[in-house]
Amino acid sequence: MSSLQYLTVLGICVALTLPLEVLFGGRVWRRPGRLARAIGPPFVLFAAWDFYAAAAGHWRFSETLATSWRLPFGVPIDELLFFVVVPVCGLLTLEAVRNLTGGRR
């Protein structure tokens, strides 16, 4: 189970924030173009950074906490999922708070 810890945490993040789309009208998933523009550039930047740092030996990824599904240079697939899941959860939370507080312009 420990090798699934990273994926488990990401799954919990999604499970806790996904209802915000429906309950509070986050409209994050209903605007896929906007979502892609928000997530795409940081994903490319941080994925490139991870691959570079791993290839150069600047950092490694836990063999016990991440899955064994590895990409080049030992980067676990979990790491790239992090760059998608966490921003989506953040956007869902932001949009829910905006809708609850009337902060949408």
C-alpha positions, 0 to 999 in steps of 0.5 A, a space after each residue: 500500500 505504501 507505494 500508492 501513497 502519492 496516488 492516494 493523496 491525489 485521489 483524496 484531493 480530487 474526491 474532496 474538491 470534485 463535489 464543489 463543481 456541482 454543489 457550488 457551481 465551480 464551472 471548472 470542468 464545464 470550461 475545458 479550454 480555460 482549464 487547459 490554458 490554466 494548467 497547460 503552461 505550468 504543467 509543461 514548465 514543471 514537467 520539464 524541470 522534473 525531467 531535467 533535475 532527475 536526469 542531472 541527478 539533482 533529485 530522486 523520487 521515493 521508491 516506497 511512496 510513489 508507484 513503480 510506473 516510471 517515465 524517463 529518468 525515473 520520474 514517476 507518473 504520480 509526479 506528473 499527475 500532481 501537476 494536473 490534480 493539484 491545480 484543478 483542485 485549487 481552481 475548483 476551490 477558488 471558483 466555489 469560494 468566489 461563488 459563495 462570497 459573490 466574488 465573481 465579476 
